[in-house]
């Protein structure tokens, strides 16, 4: 009996052990979420009277460097970048300084989030190593925020700089020399803080530094600056607005593009809608007849000229002038295929109520015979229309009153359009249709607290990079945009201080800011068969974080409605 009891107890113990084994398995424990810790450094962090050229950082676990080229900010900048080793996982990072350090200067190595543990990638946030070549560590700081003067969202990785204003300071330094102090917004911040500064007078500026050389290149970089120098210490929260300067005209040698056209490359964005340069094309002393047009999406102009017998001419001269700028070129030409008349319709099928029917010509048009253009509706009734030609963009606009749910046939009979080379069109026929008014939405804006007039009101897409509708007001505060295609819009308002009906950027050397731009805090959702009446308070500044919260809330509300439906 006792033996049987022992057998029963032994069997029960084995059963329990097997049951326990089935219920669980050995795991690796909790996931590591802790960032590495600096255990020691040589010389010690915050050292003074630094004289060496090597820094050693030791950590409590194996670390690796991530995006060190973008994340590491050294202030003041060094002419020769230090060598940071190793590139593989290690518990020790070595910094070898290749530059001659300035005397009595506090240096800051801000690693951003580039130092992370090797296994989980947990980064040390904004890790800094600081030392001074003098007897003390500079401890003053300033802070502020970055915005874009025109665009809705500001760029990532914006450098913020301080140039010391002393007896040797000149405005031209920002093009040629590195700043005294520098920091960077990195990839997620819109605010900045410059630390370990010494007291003094400074120029404060920001750069979207495309060349990553800590110098301002107007051709590629955006800049933001304060007109007046700042003093440190200072508890002001500064705001810098980035913009891209409109460069003065600088032309380059023309390039023959075809048998009757040349490209004229130029530098930078130019406001040719306001003022085209004067271009004179010559063969010897004979001035050739020309037409100058835009080259879409390129920093070049197209110079059209009548065909030339190349066997008699192997080069032409071109003179470009505008305001105080003048430049002369001579360029070779050879026999090439000539451009010919070709017409393309930009709309196909549906024509929206706010649009004008648009034709684009491959060669510039010079003559228009309205009697050879016929426009009829679906009942074959003639419809009155007007035409407008934009020579610079080579676009012909045909405008007429459009009725809902109608069909239109527009015909350009031979000879209706004649180009610069006296070539006329063959018969061109296009069929257009319109939708119901109910397929569109209407938007009324009630503007409050407008600082001054005139203003430009622009309705754009969500990103703000495409203008879908615009209006100009010299005092009116109720603005209507009827028959908009249903979409979520962004609203931008420009204070047109120079009254030229376009946005104007600032200029560093002239110490002028860009024209003030206001973005409405939230997207405006215009839907099919909707009338939206929106009150806009221009005294409330745009805040991207607030807008993001509103967009996220709208998405959640829409998702709830969808699930409920």
N, C-alpha and C positions, 0 to 999 in steps of 0.2 A: 504493500500500500504506500509506504513511504517512498519507494523507488518510483512508483507511478506519479506521485506528486512532484518529485524532482524533475521527471521528464516533462510533466505539464508546465512547470515553471520555466524550464529551459526553453521549451517551444514558444511560450508566451513572450519571453525576452527577445528571442530571434525575430518573432513576428513584429514586435514593436520597433526593433532596430531597422528592419526592412521598411516598415511604414514611414519611419522618420526619414529614411534615405530617399524615399520617393517624393516626399513633400517639398524638398528644397535642394539647391545645389550651391556649390561654392562660387562666390562672385568676387569681382575685383574690388568691392567696396564702393564708397561714394565717389562720384566723379570729382576730380580736382578742379576747383574753380578759383583757386588762389593764385595771384600773380607772384612772380619771383621776388625775392627780397635781397637787397644789396647787403652783403655781410661785411665787406671791407672795401676800401679804395686807397690807392697810393698814387699821389698824395691824398690826404683826406679831403672829402667834399667840403667846400667852403674854406679852402686853404688860402692863406695870404702869402705874399712874397714868393710867388711861384716862379721858378727858374728853369725847370726841366723841359723836356720835350716828349715825355711819355707818361700816360695815365693808365693805371690798371684798376679795373672794376671787377670785384669778385661777388658771385651770387650764391644763394643757398641751393640751387638746382641748375641743371643744364638749361641754357637759354639759346635762342636763335635770334638773328636780326631779320626784320621784315620791313621792306620798303624803306631802307635806311636813307636812300638818296632823296626821297620825298619827305620823310618824317623828321630827319635830323635838322634842327635849326641852330646854327652857331652865331652868337651875337657877342661882340661885333663880328661881321663876316671875315673869313680868312681868305687871303689871295690864293693860297695853295691849300686845297682841302686836305684834312688829316687822313691818314690811313687807319681804318678800323678793322681789327682782326679778332678772331677768325671768322670766316664766312660759314663755317659749320657749327654744329651744336657744341657748346663748351660752357663751363662754369665761370670762365674768365674772359673778359673783353679787354683788349689793349687798344689804346688810342695813341697813335704816333703823330705828333705835331710836326708839320713840314714848313710852317710859316714862322716869320720873326714876330714875336708878340710885342704889342705896344706897351710902353711903360705905364705904371699906375692905372691899369685898366682892369675892370671886372669882366671876365669871360663867362658866358653861359652856354653849355651844351644841352639843349632841350631835345631829348630823343623821341618826343611825342609818344606814339604807341609802338615803336619799332623793336623794343626788347620784350620778348615773350618766352614763356617756358616751352621747351622742346616738344612735350607730349600733347598738351591740350591747347596750346596757343594762347594762354592767358597773358595779356600784355600788361606791363607796368604803365599806368596812365601818366603821361606828361613827366616822365622821369628826367631830372635835371642834375647835371654835374657842374658846379660853379667854383671858380677860383679867381684870384686877383694877383696881378703882377705887382701890385702896390701893397701898402700896409693895412688896408681895410677893404671890405666888400661893399660896393655901392648897393644901396637898398631902396632907392626911390622907384616909383612905378607910375605908369599912366594906363588908362583903359579906354575902350570905345567899341564902336560897332561899324560894320561895313554894309553898304547897300549899293545897288547899281543905280546910276542916274536915270537910265531909260528902261532897262530890262526889268521884268517882273522879279526874277530871281538872281541872286548874286552868285558869282563863280566860286568854286572851291579853290583851295590853295592860293589864297591871296597873301602876298607879303606886305607887312606894315613896317615902315622904316622911319628912323629919325636921323636927320643930318644935322650935325652940330653947326650952329651959326656963330662963327667967330670972324677974326680979321681976314681969314683966307676963304671964307664961304662965298660962292657964286652960284646962281641958279643953274649954270651949266654943269655943275658937279653931278647932278642926278643922271646925266647922260654918260659920264666918264668914270665916276668913282663909286665905290661901295659905301653904304651908309655907316654911321657910327653904331647904331643899334638896329636890330631886325627881329621880327617874329613872324609867324605865319598862322593863318586860320585853319590850315590843314583841310581835311576832307569833310568835316561835319560842322564846323563852327562858323558863326557870323559875327562873333565878338572877338576882341583881341585884348591882350595885356602885354605891355612892354615892361620888363622888370630889370632890377639891378642896374638902374640908371644913376648917373651922377647929375647933380644940379647944373642947370644951364639953360641956354636958349637953343631951340631946335626948329627945323622944318619937319612937320609931320606929313607923311604921304603914304599911299598904298599903291601896290602894283599887282596886276595880274601878269606875272613875269613869265612870258612865254619862253624866253630864252634861258631862264633860270640862271642869270648872271648878275642879279642884284643891281642892274642898271636899266634906265628907262630907254626903251626903243619905241618911239611913237608909231612906227610902222606896224608893230605886232602887239604892243602891250596896251592894256587899259591902265589909266592912272586916276588916283583920287588924292586930293591935297587940301590943306587949309591955307587960305590966302595969307593969314597973319601967323607969324612965328609964335610958338608956344614956349612957356617957361616951365621948368621942372624944379621943385615939386608943383603938382597941379592935380586937383581932385575933380576936374571937369570930365564928364563922360563924352568923349569926342565922337563925331560921326563923319565918316569919309565916304564920298560917293564916287564910284568908279565910272569912267567913261572912256571912250576911244576918241582921240582928237581927230578933227578933220584936217588932214595934212595940206600944206601949201602944194600947189601943182608942181609936179616934177615929171617931165616926159622922158621917154627913152627912145632909142632909135626905132623908126618905123620898120615894119616887116610886110613885104608883099604877101597878100592873102590869096589873090586871084588875079586874073587879067585886067580887072577894073576896080580893085579894092585893096587898101592897105590897112593893117592894124597899127594903131599908135598906142603902145603900152604907157601907162602912167602909174605913179605911186600913190597908194592910199585911197581911201574913200573920198570922193569929190561930190560937191553939190552942183552937178551940171544942169540940174533942172532950173537953178537960179541964174547960172552964168556959164555958158559954154565958152571954151577958149576959141580965139580966132585962129583958124588954120589956113595957111596959104601954101598951095602946092604949085611948084614951078618946074617947067622944062627950060633950062637956061633962064632967059628973062621973061618967058611966056607964062602967064598965070593960067593954070588949068581950072576949069569949072569943077567944083566939088560939092558934095553933101556930107555932113558929119552926123553919124548916128551912134547910138550906144551899142556895145557888144555885150549882150546879156550875160550876167553872172561872171564877168571877167573885168579886171581893171585895165580895160583897153577901149579905145574909140575906133570906130570904123570910118575910114575916109574913102568915099566913093569918087571915082573919076571916070571920065569917058575913055573908052579903049584907045590905046596908043600903039602905033607900029613900032614894035620893039626892035626891029632890025636897025632903026634909025636912032633909037634912044636906049641907053643901057642904065641910066640912073635918073632920079628925080630929086629935087630938093623940097624940104618941107619946113615951114616956119610956124612955131606955135607961140601964141602970146595971150596972156590974160593978166589984168592988173599990172603988177610990176615984173611979171615973169616973161622971159623971152628966150626961146631956144631954137636953133637951126640944125637941121640934119640933112645929110645926103645919103640916099639908099639905093641899092641896085634893084633893077627890075628885069624880068625875063618873060618870055612868052608863056603864058599860063591859060588854063581854061577860065572862061569868063562866067560870072554869076548871071543867072537868068531869072526872069519874073516867075515867081511861084507864090500862090496865095493859099493861106491856111486859115480855116475857121477855128476860133478858140472854143466856141460852144458847139455841141453836137446834140441835137434832139431837144432836150428841155432847156428853155431859156427862163431863168428866174426873173421875178419882177424888178428886182433892184439892179439887174445887170443890163449892160448894153451889148448888143450883138457886135462881136469884134472879129475883124480880119487882120491877120499879120502877113506882111509881105516880105519876101526874101530880099528884094531890092527896094530902094526908096521910091515911093510914089510921088508924082508931081502934078498929075492932072486927074480931075474927077468930073465925069459927065452924069449929073443926077438924072437927066432924061433917059439914060440907059440903065437905070436901076429901077426895078419894079418890086413892090412889096404888096402882097394881097393876103387877106385872111381866109378862113376856111370856106367862106361864102363867095370867094373870088372878088371881094370888094377891096378896092385900093385903100391902103393905109398910109397916111401922111408920115413922113419920117425926116430926120435931120442927120447929117453926117459931120464927123469931126476927125481930122487926121493929126496924129502925133508923129511928126517927122522923126524926132529923136529916137522914139521907140519903135517906129515903123508899124504903127497900128492904126487901122481905120475903124472908127466907132459908128455904128448905125443905131439911132435911138428912136423909139416910137412908143405910143401908148399901148400897153399890153392889156388885153382883156383875159379874164380867167377862162380856163378850159377852152382855149382857142388854138387854132393852127395857122401858121404863117408860112408862106412861100416867098423867099426873097431871091431875085434873079439879077445877076450882073451880066448884061448883054455885052457882046464884043465891043471894046472901046470905052467901057465905063471907067476903067482904071488904066492909067498909063504911067509907066515908071520912068526913072531918070534916063534910061537908055532908049526911050521912045518905043518901048514894047508894050503892047496892049493885051488885056486879058482875053481869053476865049470865054464862052458862056460858062458862068458859075451859078449853080442853083443849090439852095439850102432850104431844108424843111425844119421848122421850129414849132414847138408846142409849149403851152403854158399849163400850170396846175391851177387848182382851186385856191382862193384866198385862204381857205381854212387849212391848207397844207403848210401855212407859214404862221409865224407869231409876231406880235407887235410889242415894242418896248418904248416906254416913256420914262425919261430920267428927270427927276426934280432935284436940281443942284442947290445945295445949301452951303453957306460960308465960303463962297468963291472969293479968293483973296484979291483978284484983279482980272481985268479983261485986256485983250482977247484971249480965248482959250480954244484948244483943239480937243475935241472929244472923239476918242477912238474906241470902237468895239472890236475886240480881237478874239482869237482863239484862246484856249485855256492857257497855253504857254506864253501868250503875249507876243509871239513872233510873226503873226500874220494879221494884218488889219483887214477886217471884213466889212466895216462900215465906219464912216467918219462924218463929223460935222464941225462947223466953225461958228463960234459965238462971240459977238462983240458986246454982249450984255444980256442976252436971253438966257434964262436959267431952266426953262422947260424944253427939253430936247427930245424929239420923237424919232424913232427908227422903226418904220413900218415894214412889214413883209420880210422879216428876217427868216433865213432857214433855221429850223429848230436845232439848237445847240446850247451848250453851256459856255457862256462868254466871260471874258475878262474885260474890265473897263479901265481905260487909261485916259487921263486928262493932262494936257500939256499947257503950261502957261507960256503963251507965245509972246514973250516980252519985246522982241524986235519986229513983230507983226509981219513976218514973212511966210506965215501959214505952214511952217514945218519946224520940227525939233532941231535945235542947234546945240552941239556939244561944247564943252568948255575948252580952255587952252591954258596950259601951265605957264608958259612964258609971259602971256598977257594977263595972268592971274584972274581969269574969268571962269566962273562955274558954268555948268550946263544949265539949260533952261529947266525950271522946276517941273517935275512930273509927279502926278498923283495916281496911285493905284487903289481901286476900290477893294475893300477888305475881303469880300467874298465873291464867288462866281455868281453870275446871273443866269439862271436857267430859263431859257425861252423855249416853250414847247409848241407843238402843233395846235393851232386854233386857240392860242393863249394871248391875253393882253396882260403884260407885266408892267406895273407902275412902281418904280423904285425911287426911293428918296436917298440921295447920296450926300453925306456930310463930308465936305472936303477938309474939315478941321481934324478928322480922325486919321492919323497916319497908318500906312499899310504895314502890317506885321505878318510875315510869312508863317510864324508859328500859330497865330490865331486862325489864319486862313486854312492851314493844314488840319487843325482841330475841327473847323466847320465842315471841311470836305469829308473827313473821316466820319463825322456825325451823320452827314447826309447819306453816305454810303450805307451806314448801319440802318438808318431809317428806311432807305429804299429796299434793303434786304429784308427787313421786317415786313414791309408792305407786300413784297414779292411772295414771301412764305405764307403770309396770311391769305393772300389771293389764291 
